[in-house]
Amino acid sequence: SGASDKSMLVGTIMRKIKSRTWKKQRYFKLQDDCMTIWYKSKKAGNSHSTFSVSDVEAIREGHQSEVLLSIADEFPADRCFTLVFRGRRGNLDLVAESAEEAQSWIRGIRKLMENLENMGQWIGDWFRKADKNNDGRMNFRESYSLFSFFQMADRSQSGTLEDDEFVLFYKMLTQREDVLRVFQQFSLDGQTLSQSDLEDFLRDGQLEGDNVQQHAETLIQRYEPSDTAKLLNAMTFDGFLMYLGSSEGSIFNPRWREIFQDMSQPLCHYFISSSHNTYLMEDQLRGQSSVEGYIRALSRGCRCVEVDCWDGANGEPIVYHGHTFTSRILFKDVVTAVGNYAFKVSEYPVILSMENHCSVEQQRVMARHLNQILGNKLLKSTLDGKAAVGLPSPEDLKGKILLKAKKLGGLEESFSGTADDSQTGEVSDDDEAEMEEDNKSKQRLSKELSDCVVYCKSVHFSNFKHSHIHSKFYEVASFTESKARRHLRDTGESLAFVHHNCRQLTRVYPSGFRTDSSNFNPQEMWNAGCQIVALNFQTAGEGMDLNDGMFRQNGGCGYVLKPGFMREAEKTFDPETPQKRDGYQPVVISGQQLPKVNIKEDSIVDPLVRVEIYGVPLDQNRQETRYIDNNGFNPVWYDTLRFTVHAPELAMVRFVVEDYDKTSKNDFVGQYALPLRCMQQGRVYFYSFYTHSTVTAKNYICSSTHIVQLLLRTISVLLHT
């Protein structure tokens, strides 16, 4: 993107927009390191603000943020764009002087983001941290504290690194003794892997059984950079490194990254990626409410978002966390955002979970907005127009938005001609009010809003016996985490909970006492087959790590098919006794040669790696390596950790890197979570850990201002059935 880069390096005047009234000109310029963008106002003198390209999670073109939507009448969409940062950092909304200028920056930043991903952003981080005077070059004094390699790479002894010297420096930094050891173990001449050597590696090292010869040929053609080696059908060490660093060498099986599951089963047979208080960007007492919360959740593949509706001024319903000081947004703006973003990442249905506190008059306004804004995306009747006998599938509901809320009567009345024609009716106002104890007050409900509810009627839950006899497939019960936990831990009830979730949807949400928007561990609820396990997407930590790991599979579409033993009511799966189920076959995981972590800013890390297993109670387990003293650059443990997993279909594996501290709690450095069944067997891996963006969620202190990719040492994981 040469033209873009030139324009960015020269610098551009653009307007930074904070609100309808705050629109100020700033001078934006890409630094010589092609990693840092700085900007300043004309009056600022020497002071300026900067951000790294690695801080940017996404770029949105046009009027695609709350702020830019508010000034859409003033500036055309082709001049506007939004930079979305990782974590809780606010967006940067910009308006360029022309459409060409905007495109130049949009293309340029996207290209830089792509480059970062390809070369491994960690090298850029080191480069930027060491470049103290921001001149885009690294001098000897700046880098000495980080690398003694500098002197060796600076062959011209000029005190700076030129192009070829930087390449040498990069090679020194990326030297991988542990991978070289594996390479030489399989290479007959110690210099290259012949096709036969590579086949041996795939068979014995990666435990691949099928079509190894064809696979070895493909890998050489795909990853070997040397044309000479390709002609000889061989792989050099550079090619081997490139293969291990690719998605094929990943711990996550590439086949499970695509949509590979049967999507034609009833909705209740899937785990559904779900958000709680989606409108909140921060805590639940004074935090900011924003349409941005919906855009971010839906952009992460979330398929169930929550809307808390209250009466607002001028007859317009508003969304906020009732009885608190959180800011307020218009209901119609939320519906517009959901309509615009629902199907950008996944075409499977979105559930709008509504907590309705509005008067009948404003409920009618809500129904009007839903119908007018969403149009035919809103599901208004059963799919074939006939009385339904069960929930439709994600496949049947592609492109549809379903309202989950209270309903007058049931689906049956719509078809039997017995529907009540009155304009309002009474419903109990209990489970939707987020309180631990039941609140038995009554609420008037407008027929217009009730008619927008088809397959997701919110109902009060009494007990499993009552539900088994009386409940309908389209009824959805909501539980606070503590109420769900009580049922799970009650002897005999956990089995009933699993059976209940074979037939209908259940939503579980965080306790009202979590005012800091922290999260519970969703695994416990998935163990009972609960589908809509709602988490605070804005809060990093263990809960969201597991949620991201779970929904990384199946194309990131937000739906994951539950294991067979959780979909059939005649099967007897109790999460407390997994070994009693049909087809019980435990898996043993052993991990060797655990990873390397990168250097931590301003200190030397004493790294250790913990491997955590989440699953049914019997499978909950964690083991860690010893820590390596004062070595965050290239520690290798060669420790072996071994686990037996009794319900592998439900298990999640999480790798955590920590900086060991003798006197206080270890510092969190990075993590990576994935479903056990998505792990490739017997691999030598490269992989990336992610630290969370700057947050101080409960027990989470993050040492990084942006997500750092930490290059791992090789991990090999053996799964034995």
Residue, then its C-alpha position, 0 to 999 in steps of 0.5 A: s500500500g505504497a501510496s497510503d504509507k507515503s501519505m501517512l509518513v508525510g502526515t495529515i490534518m484530520r478532525k478528531i470527533k468526541s461529540r456533536t460539539w467537540k470536533k477539533q483538528r489534529y495533525f496525524k503522522l505515522q512514525d518511521d518505525c511503521m508501528t506508532i502513530w502520533y498526533k497533536s493540535k496546532k497549539a500543543g507545541n512539543s506535546h503529542s499523543t501516540f498509539s501503537v498500531s498493535d493497540v488497534e483491534a479493528i477499523r470501521e469505515g463510515h458512520q459506524s460508531e455512536v459519535l459518528l452517527s450523531i454527526a452523520d448529517e454534517f460529514p459524509a460517510d466516505r470521509c469518516f472512520t473509527l479506530v477501535f482499540r482493544g479492551r476498555r479504551g475508547n474509540l478514536d473517531l476521525v473525519a478526513e479532509s477528503a474520501e481519498e485521504a480517509q481511504s489512504w489511512i484506512r488501507g494503510i492501517r489495515k496493511l500495517m495490522e496485517n504486517l504485524e500479524n505476519m511478522g509477529q508483533w513482539i519484535g515491534d514491541w521490543f523495537r518500540k520500547a527500546d527506541k527511547n527518543n522515538d526517532g524510529r531507529m535503535n541506537f546501541r545505548e537504547s538497546y543494550s539493556l535488552f539485547s547483547f545481540f546488537q553488537m554482533a549484528d552491527r557489523s558496520q560498527s556505526g551504532t545503528l542497524e541498517d537493513d541487512e543488519f536488522v535482518l541478522f539481528y532479527k534472526m539472532l532474536t528468533q533463534r530457536e534452539d529447541v526447534l532446531r533440536v527437533f529439526q536435527q532429530f529428524s534430519l538425516d544430514g542436519q541441514t534439511l528435511s528430505q520429504s522422507d524425513l518430514e514424513d517421519f516427523l509428521r508420523d512420529g512427532q505430530l502423530e498424523g496417520d492419514n496420507v502423510q506422503q501427500h501432506a509432506e509434499t503440500l507443506i514443502q510447496r506451501y512453506e519452504p521459502s527456498d526454490t532450490a529446496k523446493l526443487l529437491n522436495a526438501m524443507t530447510f530450517d526456515g521452512f520448518l519454522m514457517y510451517l510450525g508458525s502457521s495455522e497448520g502448526s497450531i495447537f488449534n486444529p484448523r478443521w475445527r476453526e471452520i463451521f464443521q458442526d451440524m447446524s440443523q438441530p433445535l436451538c436448545h442443542y447448542f451453547i450460544s455465545s451470550s452477553h449480559n448488560t450489553y449496553l454497559m462499557e464499564d461497571q454497573l453503578r456509574g459506568q457508561s452505557s453505549v451502543e458501542g457495547y452492542i457493536r463490540a459484542l456482535s463483532r465478537g460473534c455474540r449471539c444473545v444481547e441484553v436490553d434493559c428498557w425503561d420509560g424515557a422523556n418525550g415518549e421514547p424508551i431508554v436503555y440503562h441499568g435501572h436505579t443506578f447512575t449509569s448513563r442512558i441511551l435510546f432504545k431505538d439506537v440500540v435496535t438500529a445497531v443490532g440490526n446493522y451488526a447482527f449478521k456481519v460476523s455470523e449469519y446465525p440468529v441473534i436473540l434480543s433478551m429484553e428486560n422490560h420495565c416500561s409503561v404500556e404506552q412506551q412498550r407500543v413505541m418499542a414494538r413499533h421501533l422493532n418492526q420498523i427498524l428490523g423489518n423482515k429480520l425480526l421473527k414475527s411468526t413460526l417459520d412455516g406459519k403453522a403450529a410448531v412442535g419444537l424449536p427450529s434450528p440455527e440453520d432454519l433461523k439464519g438472518k433472523i433476530l428473535l425477541k426473548a421477553k414476556k408474552l401474553g398466552g402461548l404460541e398455541e393460541s395464535f393458531s387455534g383462534t383463541a388468541d385474546d384480542s385485548q390490547t394489554g394483559e397481565v404477566s408476572d414481573d419476576d425472573e426478569a428483575e435481576m434480584e436474588e429473591d423472587n418478586k411476585s408483582k404484576q406488570r401490564l404488557s402491550k399486545e404489540l410487544s407480546d406479538c414480537v415474541v415467538y420462540c423465546k417466551s420468558v417464564h418464571f421457573s418453579n422447579f424441575k418437576h413442574s417444568h417437566i410436566h407443564s413447560k413448553f419448548y418455547e419457554v425460557a427460564s432465567f437464573t442468577e448464577s447463585k440460583a443455577r449453582r444451588h440446583l447444580r449442587d443439589t444431589g439429583e438436581s444436576l441430572a434434572f437440569v441436564h434433562h431440562n436443557c435437552r428440551q428448552l433454553t435456559r439463560v444464566y446471568p451474573s449475580g446482581f452483587r457483581t457491581d464491578s461487572s466481573n464474571f463467574n466461570p461459565q464452565e459450571m453452567w455449560n456442564a449442565g447444558c445451559q445454553i445462554v450463559a451470559l457474561n460481561f463482555q467488557t470485562a477481561g479475565e478467566g470467564m471471558d477467556l473460557n468463553d472466547g476459547m469455547f466459541r473460537q471453534n465452529g467458525g466463530c459463529g456463536y453456536v457450538l453443538k452440545p455433546g450427544f449425551m446432553r441432547e437426548a433426554e433418555k441419556t443419563f448424564d450427570p456432571e457429578t458422575p461423568q464416568k457413569r454415562d454411556g460410551y465413557q472414554p476418558v482421555v489422558i493429556s500430557g504436555q512436555q517442553l512447555p513454552k517460552v515467554n517474552i520479556k516484560e517491560d521494566s523488569i526481568v520476569d521469573p516465568l512459570v506456565r500453568v495448565e488448567i483443565y475446566g470441565v465437570p467437577l471431577d476434571q477440574n485440575r491445574q498443574e504448573t511448571r517450576y519457575i525459571d529465575n530471571n529469564g523472560f527471554n528464552p526459558v525452556w522447562y522440559d517439564t511434563l504435566r499429565f491429566t486424566v479427563h473424564a468428560p473430554e467433550l466438555a473440557m476446556v484447556r487454558f495455558v497461563v503464563e505468570d511471573y513468579d513472586k516469592t512475597s506476593k501474588n504472581d503477576f499475570v502475563g498471558q493466557y490461551a484457552l481452547p476446547l480440549r477436543c479442538m487440540q491437535q494431537g501430538r504436536v510440536y507447536f508455536y502458539s501465541f498467548y494473549t495478555h488482556s488489555t489494561v483492566t483491573a478486573k477482580n484478581y487480574i492485574c495486567s502488565s501491558t497496555h495492549i494485547v501482547q503476543l508472546l511467542l511460545r517455546t514448543i509445546s507437545v501435547l499427547l492425547h491418549t484415549 
